[in-house]
Amino acid sequence: MKRGFYTIMSAQFFSSLADNALFVAAVELLRSAGAAEWQRAALVPMFALFYVVLAPFVGAFADAIPKGRVMFISNSIKAVGCLMMLFGSHPLMSYAIVGLGAAAYSPAKYGILTELLPPSQLVKANGWIEGLTIASIILGVLLGGQLVGARMSHLLLGFDMPLISTGVDTPPEAAIASMILLYIAAAVFNLYIPRTEAPLQPIAHGVVSLVRDFADCNSRLWRDKLGQISLATTTLFWGVSGNLRYIVLAWAAAALAYDTTEASSLVGIVAIGTAVGAVLASTLVRLDRATTVIGIGTAMGIVVIAMNFISNVWVAAPFLLLLGGLGGYLVVPMNALLQHRGHNLMGAGRSIAVQNFNEQACILGLGAFYTGMTKFGLSAFGAITLFGLAVAGTMELIRRWHRHNSVEHREEVDRLIAIARSDKH
């Protein structure tokens, strides 16, 4: 791998670490303030909001200026969201601003991989970047859980700045203040990301032109016989996994009577499994064989449903580990295939923006559904059942869709796979 790849990985680690620790701190901030359960659940769709709203613009923005600079700006926006949460803005609104920064960050983060590395290294690069991201999720969720716990919060709140009143008086506020330092660390790494030789693509003039350009890119990816399958798979995976992060917290509280600090460790177990699955996929699955993993999605849905019958943490842990492992092994090859097709069809930044739009729209839709059901009394057990059925059923439909393409459009599918197999430059 080129040296710049490791700088990208370092920046991604600290940014994602802060994102996930902040999520746990925001959940605890709402809980300690006596907010309703549905407001805590609403953190997930609020984070996804700007991914969907700004999708026509962030991809073009990432392609128009150097991607390292885009990532620096994005981390600065995330830090602003933290400050808003500390100084009086509603946590849901503040977390949406953090999501705004993440929405701008993602096309640059993934898009630069296709500019820096040859297609033959994309699966391996995705395996490492996803593995590191999952590691940051593990550590971030655990860090957030520990920072709002009694021991660490006591240490943080005992630190005083001379002659300055920070207004940080509670454990979740102390945890949120700590996240600003992590975003600053990520921004420092952003400054050292190399400028690639890929030409910058000027932004189309006017909102209407950008929306039209984005709609055309979205349509092109959905029409592509490999792009549509990989996009459908990653959309569903992230739609479900994005909401499972909160659902596992809610399930741990209902089934095991865990508090936020204890429940965060179970989210970490899912992430450990995902990291293992991601690394295995990066070494075992070639780009031209990515579609062979689709059937794993059905098994993932069944494992989700099985969680309803578990009330012991020693039984739950291996199930959560398996759930994460299946997801990691599924998403890494499909993500690499999607990046490869998108880069060939429309350019890196725009293709990642299309991917983010679809995936985050799924997170937003499923999150809004879960939030609504929670407000009207749906239990964590009911949510797990619905999500498991959605995963298993939809993945089976996607598998049949690809099989239909392989029969009805065999020549086109074979040609696209041949491109993935032979494109080494």
C-alpha positions, 0 to 999 in steps of 0.5 A: 500500500502507498504511504498516503493510505496509512495517513488516511487510515489514521485520520479515519480512525480518530474521526470514527472513534469520536463519532461513536463515543459521541453517540453513546455520550448523546444517548446518556445525555438524553437519558440523564435529562429525562428525555423520552425513549423515542428521542434516544432512538431518534439519534440514529435517523438524525445523524443520517438526515444530512447524508440524504438531504445533501447527497446531490452536493457532497459528492460533487464537492468531494470531486471539486477540491482535494479530498484531504481538504474536504476531510479537514473541513468535515472534521471541523463541522463535527467539532462544531456539533460537539460544541453546540451540544455542550452549550445548550442546543438540543442534542438531536439538532447538535447530533444532526450537525455532526452528521452533516460533517460525516456526510461531507467526509464520507465521499472524500474518505472512500473516493480517495481510495479509488484515486490512490490505489489500483482496482486490484487493491480495492478489496484489500484496502476496503478490508483494512479501512473497514476493519480499522473503522470497526475497530474505532467503533469498538473502541469508540463505543467502549470509550463513550461507555466508560467516559459516562461511567462513574470512574472516568467521569469523576476524573474528567469532572475533577479537571479544572481550567484556571480562571475559566468556567467551562460549564461542563458539569455532568458525566455526558457533558465531560465525555462530549467535551473530550470528543473535540480533542479527537476531532482535532487529532483527526483534522491534523492527520487530514492536513497530511493526506497527499494530493493525488493526480486525479483531475478535479471535476468542476461543480455544476452551476446551480442547485438544479444542475447538481440535483439533475447530475446526482439523479443521473448518477444514481440512475446509472448505478441502479441500471448497472447490472453489478452496481445495482446488486452491490448497491442494494446489498450495502444499502440494506446492510447499513440500513440495518446495522446503523439502527442495530447499534441503538437496538443492541443498547435497548435490548441489553437494557430490556433483556439484561438490565444493563446500563449504558456503560455495560450495554456499550460493551455488547455493541463492541462485541458486534463490531469485533465480529464485523472487523474479523469478517471484514479482514477475512473477506479482504484476504479471501474474496477477489473483486470479481467474486464479490457477488458470491457472498450475497447469501450470507445476508439471509443467515445474518437475518436469522441470527438477528431473530435468534437474539429474541430467545437469549437472556444470558450474556454468555450466550448472547456474546457469541451470537453477537460476534457471529452477527458482526462476522457475517456482516463484515464478510458480506459488506467488504466485497460488495462495497469494493465492487460498488466503488469499482463500478461507481468509479468507472461510471461517474467518478469516485466522489459522486459514486460514494455520494450515491452510495451514501444517499441510498444507505443513509436513506435506508438508515433514516427510513428504518430509524424513523420506523423504529423511533415511531414504533418505540413511541407507540410502545414497540419493545426492543424484542419486536424491533429485533424480529422486524429487522431480522425478517427484513434482512433475511427476506430482502437479501433473498430477493437480492440473491434472486435478482442477481441470479435473474441478471446472470441468466437474462443479461449474461453477456453484460454481467460477464463483461463487467466481471471481466473488467473487474478481473482484468483492470490492474492499472 
